[in-house]
């Protein structure tokens, strides 16, 4: 092989080594970006899970309050009815 041909092959090898090194840098950057996105997604999933748990607890509390209000309303309606009947009886007896 001639000297010039060996020089060209050596230049191509250097270029290939440079391209592989640049490719490796890009892969490391992409891996870093992917890891960063993955970490953020994990944080979002944790936050969503905590929000879901809080909302479920609030939901249960609200259901209890609504049920209590319903019972209280029924009780008050019955008491008003009783008092209304007593007032009606008193007026009718006069």
Secondary structure, 3 states (H helix, E strand, C coil): CCHHHHHHHHHHHHHHHHHHHHHHHHHHHHHHHHHHHHHHHHHHHHHHHHHHHHHHHHHHHHHHHHHHHHHHHHHHHHHHHHHHHHHHHHHHHC
